[in-house]
Amino acid sequence: MKIAIPVDRKSRDSDVCVSFGRAPYFLLYDSDSEQGQFLLNSAAESAGGAGIKAAQIIVDSGAEVLLTPRCGKNAADVIIAAEIPIYKTKHKTVTENVDAFLAGELDQLDEIHAGFHGA
């Protein structure tokens, strides 16, 4: 399974980025091969629409699930339309959250916020 997660830096020891759309990178982790690759989030520096652009990066990456602490409505709409479930992270690091997801310990994200438009 390909798991996408927003990260602060290119390291498996990285903290999960608190901002989905403005995360510098996404880790795309393949739980079958236990290999990961980091994707540059080219949307992070966008003047507007970062969440939607970031969501499209996730969809295009072939991710089968997204782990994130929060997600704006416009980004969530893109991800949900692609039938990619979104789970809420509850730990600080990438590794802790991936392990928790694989153990069935993360809940689906049901608190979609309006987004931080103009911020």
C-alpha positions in Angstrom: 0.0 0.0 0.0 1.3 3.5 -0.9 0.9 5.9 2.0 1.4 9.6 1.6 2.2 11.9 4.5 3.2 15.6 4.6 6.7 16.1 6.1 8.9 18.9 7.3 12.1 17.5 5.9 13.4 14.6 3.7 13.9 12.1 6.4 11.9 9.1 7.8 12.7 10.6 11.2 11.0 13.9 10.2 8.0 15.3 12.0 4.7 15.3 10.2 4.1 18.8 8.8 1.1 20.5 10.4 0.1 22.1 7.2 -0.9 19.8 4.4 -0.9 22.3 1.5 2.2 24.1 2.6 4.3 21.0 3.6 7.7 21.2 1.9 7.6 17.5 1.0 5.5 14.5 1.0 6.8 11.0 1.8 5.3 8.3 -0.4 5.9 5.1 1.6 5.2 1.7 0.1 4.4 -0.6 3.0 4.9 -3.7 0.8 8.5 -2.9 -0.2 9.1 -0.8 3.0 10.7 1.8 0.7 9.9 5.5 0.6 10.4 8.4 -1.8 10.1 12.1 -1.1 8.1 14.3 -3.4 8.7 18.0 -3.5 5.5 19.9 -2.8 5.7 22.5 -5.6 2.5 24.0 -4.3 4.0 25.0 -1.0 5.1 28.4 -2.3 1.9 29.1 -4.2 0.2 32.4 -3.6 -3.1 30.6 -3.5 -4.7 27.3 -4.0 -1.8 25.4 -2.3 -4.1 22.7 -0.9 -5.7 21.9 -4.2 -2.4 21.7 -5.9 -0.9 19.6 -3.1 -3.9 17.3 -3.3 -3.3 16.8 -7.0 0.3 15.8 -6.3 -1.0 13.2 -3.9 -3.5 11.9 -6.5 -0.9 11.8 -9.2 1.6 10.0 -7.0 -0.5 6.9 -6.9 -1.0 7.2 -3.1 -3.7 4.9 -1.8 -4.1 6.6 1.6 -3.2 10.0 3.1 -2.1 10.5 6.7 -2.3 14.2 7.8 -3.1 16.1 11.0 -5.6 18.3 9.1 -6.8 19.1 5.6 -8.8 22.0 4.1 -12.1 21.4 2.3 -10.9 22.1 -1.2 -7.9 19.8 -0.9 -10.1 17.1 0.8 -12.6 17.3 -2.0 -9.9 16.5 -4.6 -8.5 13.6 -2.5 -11.9 12.2 -1.7 -13.0 12.4 -5.4 -9.9 10.2 -6.2 -11.2 7.7 -3.6 -8.2 8.1 -1.3 -9.1 7.8 2.3 -7.7 10.4 4.7 -6.5 9.4 8.2 -5.7 11.8 11.1 -2.2 11.6 12.4 -1.8 11.5 16.2 1.9 11.2 16.7 4.8 13.6 16.1 7.0 11.6 13.7 6.4 10.0 10.3 7.5 6.6 11.5 5.2 6.6 14.5 2.2 7.5 12.4 2.9 5.0 9.6 3.3 2.3 12.2 0.1 3.4 14.0 -1.8 3.4 10.6 -0.6 -0.1 9.7 -1.6 -1.3 13.2 -5.1 0.1 12.6 -4.7 2.7 15.3 -5.5 5.9 13.3 -9.0 7.2 12.8 -10.3 8.6 9.5 -10.1 12.4 9.4 -13.6 13.8 9.8 -12.8 17.4 10.8 -12.3 19.0 7.5 -11.7 22.8 7.9 -12.6 25.6 5.6 -9.0 26.2 4.7 -6.7 29.1 5.3 -7.5 31.2 2.2 -5.5 34.4 1.9 -3.2 33.4 4.7 
